[in-house]
Amino acid sequence: MKLSTYLQIFLVIAAFMFIFGLMAEESKANYPEADINDSAWAGKFDYSTEINNSVKPVQTALENIGDEEKGWFVKILSGIAAIPAAVIGIASLILGSFVHGGAIITGSLAILAIPAAIIAIIIIMIVVWGIIKLVEIYQRWQI
């Protein structure tokens, strides 16, 4: 399977989770007598600020390169700093996706009262699968 297929599967799963979250919010608003308790998962799986903060140095360096008001020396230094920051940022995003994904899966399964041993097995299987896929991607670049 291609990497794009995995990303599409991830996006479909994320869309379903988003839809169910919206359904729960709307049900709480329209049917208050149903007493829907979403406190176990409401707001706990939002990692967008952490992701945005990890990409902020690259964004700042690229904005400095494109800014007409900045001098040529600042543009050169920003370009030199942007490349290592982008490489390190991409690596940290990939490894961070394992951490965030593990937290989301662990939290979701814990909310569903799945035993901890099964959750640990699922997380280990996903980490091993992810490492194998990263090695496959790395070996494809070795041409």
Secondary structure by P-SEA (a helix, b strand, c coil): ccaaaaaaaaaaaaaaaaaaaaaaaaaaaaccccccccccccccccaaaaaaaaaaaaaaaaaaaacccccaaaaaaaaaaaaaaaaaaaaaaaaaaaaaaaaaaaaaaaaacccaaaaaaaaaaaaaaaaaaaaaaaaaacc
